[in-house]
Amino acid sequence: MDIFWTGDIDRPEAAVEHTKEALSKSLAFNAKIRPMKRKPIIIGNPADIYDAEAFKSFGLCTEIHTEHDVSTVDKKFWSNARIEGSVGVLSGFGADVSLQIAAAARVRKLPSGAKGFSVLFINGPNLNLLGTREPKIYGNQTLTAIFGGMRVRHPDLEIEAIQSNFEGEIVNAIQEARDKFDAIVINAGAYTHTSIAIHDALRNFDDIIIEVHISNPHQREEFRHRSYISPVAHGLIAGFGPKCYELALMGIVSKL
């Protein structure tokens, strides 16, 4: 696994931009990654730095933002929309934990270290169709299989998972989670891009909130680029398929 970043790993957002020529030299120097099929981790905002074509052969890449600095829903925060190929996104977990999560995304058994806390997983509209809905994007696992497996692997956790196609039911679930759960992991589906009501409900949840998406919304249609969840979340994990739910446990551990 090779790591490319634009400067100081602890403050990548403030790093001075490198040129595409510099990246080309870096890729030439690390040419061994191609035959070894290693997956690079990209730290910072690489859209104007990295040649999209160069990364198409790598398969899944990971873009890391050490801080989750989303001040408005319209802020142009992500750069991965301009990178071709599959890109997972991590935001808000610092450098060390982000690298651990990025590495865990590439293995079958996740070393989450999670135990002794309660978490509510909220799934929004159409996620009841997982397993049959566009499997090339969302995978072949159902929600029942995803969370059933997580409960087996993490017997020391209190895991509750709900799914609803109705905005009001999701708002009610968030309100009822107060003083009951240590964290909420939410994949709001299409409501991510439309629901101020869910945004407001999450603002009144005083504990940890992690936003997850099975696909990477910023590599899809432009209307999916705006999130009303991100401004009230402590971190975001997107683009790693159904594994995002379990990776979120590692993010929660880092914030407890």
Secondary structure, 3 states (H helix, E strand, C coil): CCEEECCCCCCHHHCCCCCHHHHHHHHHHCCCHHHHCCCCEEECCCCCCCCHHHHHHHCCEEEEECCCCCCCCCCCCCCHHHCCCCEEEEECCHHHHHHHHHHHCCCCCCCCCCCCCEEEEEECCCHHHCCCCCHHHHCCCCHHHHHHHHHHHCCCCEEEEEECCCHHHHHHHHHHHCCCCCEEEEECHHHHHCCHHHHHHHHCCCCEEEEEECCCHHHCCHHHCCCCCHHHCCEEEECCCCHHHHHHHHHHHHHC
